C-alpha cells in the first residue's frame, strides 16, 4: 500500500499549477486508500468471522479520520494505527485457529476412545452370551429332553452366529474409525505445520515463535531470546539480485538450524532477521551463541545474476534473558537493542 506520509512530504515544493495537480492526485489517492481500508475490513470478516468484526470497526474508525482535513500528522497516525491493528489481528487470528485445531483434535480423540469403549463392551457381551450358550448345551445333553435339546442347540447356534457377526462388524467399524481419526490427525498436524512455517527458509514463522514466547512468559519460565541479523544483507540484493539474496537466506537458515540444539526454537523473525528461543539462563545461552556465531558466519556460495558468487557473511546477534513479569515487546526490544549495539560496534571496527 502506498505510504501517504511519504507522498505528503514531497508535496508543496512545486509551482501553483503543479500544486493543484498534486492536490487532485492526493484527493484521489486518499479515496483509494480509504476504500482499501474498508475492503480490508470486509475481507477480515470472510477470513475469520469471529475476529473480523473488531478489525473492520477499528479500520473504519481510522478511515473516518481521513474524511476531514488531512495533515501529515493525521496520515502518519493513521498508517501507524493500520499497521498495529493488522499485526494484532493477525496474531489473534493465528492463535484462534490454533485453538480451534486443538479442539478438533480433542474431539477426534474422544470419538476414538468412545469407539474403543463400545467395542470393548460388545466384546464383553459376546463373551457373556457365549458362556450362556455353553451352559445351554450342557443342559441339552439330558437324554429325556431330546426334542428340547435339539431346539436349544439350534437356537444357540443361531445366537452364536449372530453374536460373531455383530462382533466382526463392530471390529470393522472401529478399525475404520481409527483409520479415519488417524487421517484427520495427520491432516491437522500438516495444516499446523504449514501455518507455523516460513515459506522461504522452512523455519518457524514469526507468529509461531511469538506463540512459544507468550507461553513461556505466561509460565514464568527461565529462557533467553537471541535476535540474529545478517550484516550488509541489503548489499547482496542490490548487487546480485533478490534470487541470490533468497538463496543466501535459505542457506543461512539451514546452517542456523543445524547449529542449534534440538530443544531450541528457531525461526525467521522477518527479512534477514532470525530468532532463537533458548531454554536456559544467560551464561549457558552466551556460550551457545558464541559457538553458533562461529558456525553460521563465513563463506557462502550462491547463484548470482551472472553466475555463482562467493559471499563472506557476518551476523550481529543480540541476546536477552527473560525477566519476571516481562512482556513480549520488552524482551524483544532488549534483544534488538543488543543486536544493534553489536552491529554498530562491528561497523566501528571495520572503519578503523
N, C-alpha and C positions, 0 to 999 in steps of 0.2 A: 504493500500500500504506500502511496506517495506520502512523504513527510511534508505536511503543510507548514511546519515551523521553518524548515529549510527554505521552502518556497517563499514565505513571507520575508525571510531575511534578505532575499535578492530583489524584493520589490521596492520601488521608491527612488531608485538612483537614475532613472532614465528621463526622457522628455515627457511633457504632458500627454502627447498622443500615445506614446509608449505606455505611460502610466494608466491611461484609460483602457488600453487594450489588455494590459496586465490585470486591471481591476475586473474586467469582464471574464477573463480566464480564471481568476481567483474565485469569482462567484460560481462559475460552472464547476470548478474543482471542488468547492465546498459542498455543492449539491450532490456531486458524485460520492464524496466522502461520507456525507450523511446517509445517502442511500445504501452505501456499503455497510455502514454500522447497523442500519435497520435489517438488512439482509442477513448479516452475521447473527443477529439475534434470532431471526426466524429459523435459520439453519440449525442453531443450537437446540431449538425445540425438537427438530427432527432427529438430531444426533443423540440427545439424551433428554427425553421429555421431563423426567423427574427433576433435572437441574437446569434445564434450558430457560425456564421462566425467569429465574433470578438474573441470569446473564442478559436476557432480552430486555428486562426492565432497566438494568444498570446501563446498558449501551444506549437505551432510549433516553435516559437522563443526560448522558454525555452528549448525545446527538442534539438534544434540545438546547444545550449551551451554545451551539454554533448557529442557532437560528437568529440570534440578535446581533449585536455589534461584535465584530471579530477583532481580537488583538493577538499579538504574538504570545502573550501570557496565557490567554484563554486556549489557544490552539495547543500550546505546549502542555498545559494541564490536561486537556482532553486526550492528547496522544498518550501521555503517561497513564491516565486512567484506563484507556482502552487496553494497553499492554498489560497492566496489572490485572484487570478483570479477566482477560483471556487466559493469562497464566494460571490464575486462581481457579478458573472454571475448568481448565484442562486437568489440573491436579485433582480437583474434586471428582470430575467425571471418571478419570482413570481409577481412582480409589473406589468409586461407586460400582464400576463394572468388575473390579477385582472382588469386591464383597459379594456381588451377585453371583459371580462364578463360584465362589466358595460355598454359597448357599445351595447352588445346584448340585455341587459335588456332595454335599452333606445329604441332600435328598436322595441322590442315587445310592449312596452308601446305605441309608436307611432302607431303601427298597430292597437292596441285595440282602441285607440282614433279615428283613421280613420274609423274603422268599426262602431263605435258608431255614428260618424258623418253621414256615409252613411245610417245607419238605421234611424236616425232622419230625414234625407232628404226623404227617402222612405215613412216614416210615414206622413210627411207633404204633399207629393204628393198624397198619398191615401186619406187624409182628403180633400184636394182640389178637387179631382175628385169626391169624394162623394158628396160634395156640388153642383158640376155641375150636377150630376145625380139627385139630389133632385130638382133642378131648371127645368131640362128636364121633370121630372114627372109632375110638376105643369103645364108646357106648354101643356103636353099631355092631360090634363083634359078638353081642349076645345072640345065641342061637335061636331063642324064642321070639326074637324081634326081626326076623329076616326081611320082611317087607319094609319095616321102618328103617332097618339098616340100609337097604338099597336106596330108599328115598333120601335119607340123611347124607349118605355118601355122594349121591348125585348133587344135592344142594351144596354140600361142602365144596365139591369140585368146582361148581359154577361160581361159588362165592370166592374161592381162591383165585380162579381165573380173573374175576372182576377186580379183585384187590391187586393182583400182579399188574394188570393193565393200568390201573389207577396210579400205582407206584411208578411204573415206567413212564407214563405220560407226565406225571408230576416232576420226575427227574429231568425229563427232556425240556420241560418248560423252565425249570430252574437253571439248567445249563444254558439255555438260550438267553435268559435274563442276565445271567452272569456275563455272558459274552457281550451283550448289548451294553451293560454297565461299564465293562472294560473299554469298549469302543468309545463311549461317551467320555469317560475319564481321560482317555488318550487325546481325544479332540480338545477337551477343555485345557489339558496341560499344554498342548500345542498352541492353542489360542493365547494362553497366558504367556507362553514363551515369545510369541510374535509381538504381543502388546508390550512386553518389557525389554525388547531387543532393539538396539540401534542398527538400522538397516545397512549402514556403510561398514561399520567395524565389527559387528557381531557381538559387541559388548552390551552390557545393560544400558538402557537409555536413562535420561535424566529423571523421568517420573518414577521409574523403578528404583533408582538409587535413593531418591527422596523418600520413598515409602520405607525403605530399610532405615534411613536416618531417623525418620519420625518415630518408628517403632523402638529404636534403641534409646532415643531421647525420652520417650514416654516411660520406658522401663528403668531409666536411670542407669543404664549400662555404662561400663568403662570402655571407651573406644577413642580412636583418633581418625581424623579425616585429612587426606592429602589431596591437594589440587595440583595437577601437573599441566604445564603449558609448554608447547613446543616453541622454542625461541626462533624468531625470524621466519615463522611459517608463511607469512604473507608474501615474503620474497620468493618462496618456492612457487606459489600460484602465479605471481606476476611474471616470473622469468621463464617458467617451464610449463605453465598451464595447470588448470584445475584437475585434469586427469592424473598428472604427476602428484599433485597435492593429495588427491583422494587415495592414491596408491600408497603414499607415504603414511597417511593416517591409518590405513589398514595394516601395514607392516608394523608400525609403531604399536598399535593396539595388540597385535599378536605377541610382540616381544614383551609388552607390559603385562599381559595376561600370564605368559609363561614365567615371568619373574616374580609373580605374586604367589602367595600361599593359597591352597585350596579353600581355606576358610575366609579369605579376604573377598570383599565385594568390589568388583572393578567395573567402571562404567565410563561412558563418554558424557561429559558434562555439557559440551556444546562447542562447535567449531573445532579448534585444535586443543581444547582443554579436556582433560580426563580427571577422573576422581577415583579414590580408593578409600574404602572403609576398613580399618584395621582394628580387630577386636583385641586390643592390648593397650598398655599405658604408653606414655610419651617416650621413655627410654628405649623400650623394645621397638616402638614404631620408628624412631630415628635410625636405629641400626638397620631395620628392614628397608627404609627409604634410601639409605646410603648404598646398600647392596643393589637395590633396584635401579638407582640412578646410573650406577656404573654399567649395568646390564643394558638399559634401553638407549643410552646415549652412545653415539658412534656413527659408523658409516652405514648408509642405506643405499641400495641400488634400485632406481625406479625408471619407468619409461617416460621420457620427456617428449616435447614436441618434435625434436629432431633425432630421437633415438635414446638409448639407455644413458642415464646420467648417475653419477655418484654424489651423494649428498652427505655432508657432515652434520649430524643432528645433535643439538644440545637441548636441554629442557630445564625449566625452572620449577621447583617443587615447594609448595607451601604446606606445612604440617601444623595442625591444631588439635589439641586434646579437648574432648567434651568436658564441660563443667557442670556441676549441679544446677538444675533449673535452666540449663542452656536452651536457646531457641535455635531453630534450623538456620535462620538468617544470620544470627550472631556467630554461630560456629563456622558457617561458610565464609562470612566476612573476615574472620580472623585468619582462616586458611588462605583466602585470597590475598589479604594484606601481606602475609609472609611470603607468598609466591611472588608478588610484585616487588617486594623488597629484595628478594634474591635475584630477580630479573634485572633490577636497577643496578645491583652490585656487580652482576656479570657484565653489564654494558660498561660500567666504570672500569673494570679490569681490562676489558677489550680495548678501551681507548688509550690505555697507558702505553 
